[in-house]
């Protein structure tokens, strides 16, 4: 490296090797620091992303991105386990979150706990599931089992048929308030983080005079 200057492009100090855990993310929140998250489906992508992000998500979007499906509904636990294990083998310093696929947390609390627990046994630090108030029972069961949960609001791809396609959510005040209620439900059940996709809060601002 003599005679060369290496620029640090990461938002994380090169000297920092601190493992990103729940207490670390809580500290980031208290410090009002942005939390950087990306998605990885394999070891190569995870190794590239790990030095510059705080959270790596193994998403069920692997169905659209890698497996050729039109949506995420065909993605199974077996598929998610395969990709999670590939990412987990890199032993990332970033927190590793695994997406709960369709029907893995809908049928019973026992199934939900078994599937989420299997993710943790394979190296995940937390699980992510879609929905809001409808999933309160499942979220409570996971948290009671010491399984950290990330919520997912807004455009929830597993609800693509109910929504009539991949559509922006929160376009009017009532929908925006429903999203806010869902976010509150997650918060009250000690969800770790919230992931939000493709929704507008302008109508909520108008309704609440923000």
Protein Blocks (a to p, Z undefined) as FASTA:
>chain_A
ZZiacddfbfbdfklccdcdfklmmmmmmnopacdddddfbfklmmmmmmmcfbdcddfk
lmmmmnopablmlpcfklmmmmmmmmmmnopabdcdddddehilmmbmklmmmmmmmmmm
nopabdcdedjklmmmmmmmmmmnopacdddehjdfklmmmnopacdehkbmklmmmmmm
mmmmmmmnopabdcdehiafklmmmmnoZZ
